[in-house]
Amino acid sequence: ARLLLDADALIANWRALARLSGAAACGAAVKADGYGLGAREVVMRLSAAGCRDVFVATWGEAAALADLGVSVSVLHGVRADDMAAALGASHARPVLNTPEQVRRWRESGGGACDVMVDTGMNRLGVAPADIAAGLLDGLMIETLMSHLACADEPSGMNAAQRDRLAALAGRTNARRLSLANSAGIGLGADYAFHLTRPGLALYGGVPAPALEGVVRPVATIEAEVLQRRLVPAGEMVGYNATWTAPRDTWVGIVNLGYADGYWR
């Protein structure tokens, strides 16, 4: 089996999402090795197209991009075991997610950072109340960000999260605010703030109706045909006999299965 990758589609997707982001900068989530397509290769192509902000999950992923000249944000922040890598990574900064991470970064004398604030998803992020109490005072914050829980469907929670993040403008020294993921970009300009962070849609996924026809598939699977056989009318094919030949029909047996991500 072969995975064919379309660099032109990748770049076109990023440019389309950048246009939908309006005045906001458009970054790129390249965690999990560029969603399985190769983070270095994705970053090299998007950097040449104008992308300047990329997001990874771990410090190991950040280290693999050290020589590419882009600003890397590490979404998992800094555990105690991460501090040596984080302090030595001039090209990358942590996304601080908890009061413990904030204290760890401050006490280490760490420089620029990003901070995740929880506006309602109850996943990663410090609480707005902690920010009001001064948790982030004195930190050199590049981006204060949050993450939408329901961007791929109509929900009053989207506007509530947007408003909670907007209420934090000026409450820290953060240079930028960021909220919209791929589906969030499709919610409109009110969600873009200063920086958008598409992931899935860069690679051809369509997480929300607003992106239908906007992004193109980047990856295509090709597999070898192992057998070509004539199935007589009325005969059934495959597990659970879910397809019946309406007439004598040529069928191809393809060397592709569960391990390749092909659903039964």
C-alpha positions as CSV (number, residue, x, y, z in Angstrom):
1,A,0.0,0.0,0.0
2,R,1.2,3.5,-0.7
3,L,0.2,6.9,0.8
4,L,0.3,9.6,-1.8
5,L,0.7,13.1,-0.4
6,D,-0.3,16.3,-2.3
7,A,1.9,19.2,-1.2
8,D,-0.1,21.6,-3.4
9,A,-3.3,20.6,-1.6
10,L,-1.7,21.1,1.8
11,I,-0.5,24.6,0.9
12,A,-3.8,25.5,-0.7
13,N,-5.7,24.4,2.5
14,W,-3.5,26.5,4.7
15,R,-4.0,29.5,2.4
16,A,-7.7,29.0,2.4
17,L,-7.8,28.8,6.2
18,A,-5.6,31.9,6.4
19,R,-8.0,33.8,4.3
20,L,-10.9,32.7,6.5
21,S,-8.9,33.8,9.5
22,G,-9.1,37.4,8.2
23,A,-6.7,39.7,10.0
24,A,-5.6,37.0,12.4
25,A,-2.4,35.1,11.8
26,C,-2.9,31.4,10.8
27,G,-0.7,28.8,12.4
28,A,-0.6,25.0,12.0
29,A,-1.0,22.1,14.4
30,V,1.6,19.5,13.4
31,K,1.4,17.3,16.5
32,A,1.5,13.5,16.0
33,D,4.1,13.9,13.3
34,G,2.0,16.2,11.2
35,Y,-1.1,14.0,11.8
36,G,0.9,11.1,10.4
37,L,2.1,12.9,7.2
38,G,5.6,14.0,8.5
39,A,5.9,17.0,10.6
40,R,9.2,18.3,9.2
41,E,7.9,18.0,5.6
42,V,4.6,19.7,6.5
43,V,6.4,22.6,8.4
44,M,8.9,23.1,5.6
45,R,6.1,23.5,3.0
46,L,3.9,25.7,5.2
47,S,6.8,27.9,6.3
48,A,7.6,28.6,2.7
49,A,4.0,29.5,2.2
50,G,4.1,32.0,5.1
51,C,3.1,30.1,8.2
52,R,5.1,31.3,11.3
53,D,3.4,29.5,14.2
54,V,3.3,25.8,14.7
55,F,1.9,23.7,17.5
56,V,3.2,20.3,18.8
57,A,2.3,18.1,21.7
58,T,5.7,17.3,23.3
59,W,9.2,18.5,23.6
60,G,10.5,15.6,21.6
61,E,8.3,16.8,18.7
62,A,9.6,20.3,19.2
63,A,13.3,19.2,19.0
64,A,12.7,17.6,15.6
65,L,11.8,21.0,14.2
66,A,14.6,23.0,15.8
67,D,16.4,23.9,12.6
68,L,13.4,25.0,10.5
69,G,13.1,28.6,11.7
70,V,9.5,28.6,12.9
71,S,8.1,29.5,16.3
72,V,7.0,26.3,18.1
73,S,4.5,26.0,20.9
74,V,4.4,22.9,23.0
75,L,0.9,22.1,24.0
76,H,1.6,19.8,26.9
77,G,3.5,22.5,28.8
78,V,6.3,21.7,31.2
79,R,6.4,18.7,33.6
80,A,9.3,18.6,36.0
81,D,11.0,16.2,33.6
82,D,10.6,18.6,30.7
83,M,12.5,21.6,32.2
84,A,15.9,20.8,30.8
85,A,14.5,20.5,27.2
86,A,12.3,23.5,27.6
87,L,15.0,25.9,28.9
88,G,17.4,24.7,26.2
89,A,14.9,25.2,23.3
90,S,15.4,28.7,22.0
91,H,13.0,28.0,19.1
92,A,10.1,26.7,21.3
93,R,8.1,27.8,24.3
94,P,5.7,26.0,26.6
95,V,1.9,26.4,26.7
96,L,1.5,26.5,30.4
97,N,-1.7,24.6,31.5
98,T,-1.8,24.5,35.3
99,P,-0.9,26.7,38.2
100,E,1.9,24.2,39.0
101,Q,3.4,24.6,35.5
102,V,3.1,28.4,35.9
103,R,5.0,28.3,39.1
104,R,7.6,25.9,37.8
105,W,8.3,28.1,34.7
106,R,8.4,31.3,36.8
107,E,10.8,29.8,39.4
108,S,13.1,28.5,36.7
109,G,13.5,32.0,35.2
110,G,12.0,30.8,32.0
111,G,11.3,33.4,29.4
112,A,8.5,33.7,26.8
113,C,5.6,31.3,27.1
114,D,2.1,30.7,26.0
115,V,-0.8,30.0,28.5
116,M,-3.9,27.9,28.0
117,V,-7.0,29.2,29.8
118,D,-10.0,26.9,30.4
119,T,-13.1,28.7,29.2
120,G,-15.5,25.8,29.6
121,M,-14.0,22.6,28.1
122,N,-12.7,21.4,31.5
123,R,-9.6,19.9,29.9
124,L,-6.3,21.7,30.0
125,G,-6.0,25.3,31.1
126,V,-5.8,27.6,34.1
127,A,-9.0,29.1,35.4
128,P,-10.0,32.7,34.6
129,A,-10.4,33.2,38.4
130,D,-6.7,32.3,38.9
131,I,-5.8,34.9,36.3
132,A,-7.9,37.5,38.1
133,A,-6.1,36.5,41.3
134,G,-2.7,37.3,39.7
135,L,-1.4,33.9,38.7
136,L,0.1,35.1,35.5
137,D,1.4,38.5,36.8
138,G,5.0,39.1,35.5
139,L,5.1,36.3,33.0
140,M,6.2,37.1,29.5
141,I,3.2,35.7,27.6
142,E,3.2,35.5,23.8
143,T,-0.3,34.0,23.4
144,L,-3.2,33.5,25.8
145,M,-5.2,30.7,24.2
146,S,-8.2,28.5,24.8
147,H,-9.9,25.6,23.1
148,L,-13.4,25.2,21.8
149,A,-15.4,22.2,22.9
150,C,-18.2,22.3,20.4
151,A,-16.9,24.2,17.4
152,D,-18.1,21.4,15.0
153,E,-21.7,21.8,15.8
154,P,-24.2,24.5,16.7
155,S,-23.9,25.2,20.4
156,G,-24.4,28.2,22.7
157,M,-21.2,27.0,24.3
158,N,-19.2,28.4,21.4
159,A,-20.3,32.0,22.0
160,A,-19.9,31.6,25.7
161,Q,-16.3,30.4,25.4
162,R,-15.5,33.2,22.9
163,D,-16.9,35.8,25.3
164,R,-14.9,34.4,28.3
165,L,-11.7,34.6,26.4
166,A,-12.5,38.1,25.1
167,A,-13.1,39.2,28.7
168,L,-9.5,38.4,29.4
169,A,-8.1,40.9,26.9
170,G,-5.8,43.3,28.8
171,R,-5.9,41.3,32.0
172,T,-2.5,39.9,31.3
173,N,0.5,41.1,29.3
174,A,-0.2,38.5,26.5
175,R,0.6,39.9,23.0
176,R,-2.1,37.7,21.3
177,L,-5.3,35.9,22.0
178,S,-6.1,32.6,20.2
179,L,-9.2,30.4,20.3
180,A,-10.2,28.9,16.9
181,N,-9.1,25.4,15.8
182,S,-10.1,24.1,12.3
183,A,-13.8,24.0,13.1
184,G,-13.6,27.3,15.0
185,I,-12.3,29.1,11.9
186,G,-15.6,28.1,10.3
187,L,-17.5,29.9,13.0
188,G,-16.5,33.3,11.6
189,A,-14.4,36.4,12.3
190,D,-15.5,36.8,15.9
191,Y,-13.6,33.6,16.8
192,A,-10.3,34.4,15.1
193,F,-8.9,36.8,17.6
194,H,-5.2,37.3,16.8
195,L,-4.2,33.7,15.8
196,T,-6.0,30.6,14.6
197,R,-4.7,27.1,15.1
198,P,-6.0,24.7,12.4
199,G,-5.0,21.1,12.5
200,L,-7.4,18.6,10.9
201,A,-8.5,20.8,8.1
202,L,-5.0,21.4,6.9
203,Y,-4.8,17.8,6.0
204,G,-8.1,17.6,4.2
205,G,-10.5,16.8,7.1
206,V,-13.8,18.6,7.1
207,P,-14.8,19.1,10.8
208,A,-17.6,21.5,10.1
209,P,-20.1,22.3,7.3
210,A,-18.6,25.7,6.8
211,L,-15.4,24.1,5.5
212,E,-17.1,21.9,2.9
213,G,-15.5,22.6,-0.4
214,V,-12.9,24.8,1.2
215,V,-10.2,22.2,1.9
216,R,-9.0,19.4,-0.3
217,P,-7.7,15.9,0.5
218,V,-4.0,15.8,1.1
219,A,-3.5,12.1,1.5
220,T,-4.7,9.4,-0.9
221,I,-4.2,5.6,-0.4
222,E,-3.3,3.3,-3.3
223,A,-3.2,-0.4,-2.8
224,E,-2.5,-3.4,-5.1
225,V,-5.4,-5.3,-6.6
226,L,-4.8,-9.0,-5.6
227,Q,-7.6,-10.5,-7.7
228,R,-10.2,-9.6,-10.2
229,R,-13.2,-11.9,-10.2
230,L,-16.6,-12.1,-11.8
231,V,-19.4,-12.3,-9.3
232,P,-22.6,-13.7,-10.7
233,A,-25.9,-11.9,-10.3
234,G,-27.4,-12.6,-6.9
235,E,-24.2,-13.6,-5.2
236,M,-23.0,-11.8,-2.1
237,V,-19.6,-10.2,-1.3
238,G,-17.7,-9.7,1.9
239,Y,-18.4,-9.9,5.7
240,N,-22.0,-10.1,6.7
241,A,-23.0,-10.4,3.0
242,T,-23.9,-6.7,3.0
243,W,-23.6,-6.4,-0.8
244,T,-25.4,-8.4,-3.5
245,A,-24.4,-8.2,-7.1
246,P,-27.5,-6.9,-9.0
247,R,-26.0,-8.4,-12.2
248,D,-22.9,-10.3,-13.2
249,T,-20.2,-7.9,-11.8
250,W,-16.5,-7.6,-11.9
251,V,-15.1,-7.2,-8.4
252,G,-11.5,-6.2,-7.4
253,I,-10.0,-7.6,-4.2
254,V,-7.6,-5.0,-2.8
255,N,-4.7,-5.4,-0.5
256,L,-6.0,-3.0,2.2
257,G,-7.5,-3.6,5.6
258,Y,-8.0,-2.7,9.2
259,A,-4.3,-2.1,9.8
260,D,-4.3,0.5,7.1
261,G,-7.2,2.4,8.6
262,Y,-9.8,1.0,6.3
263,W,-13.1,0.5,8.2
264,R,-14.9,-2.8,8.0
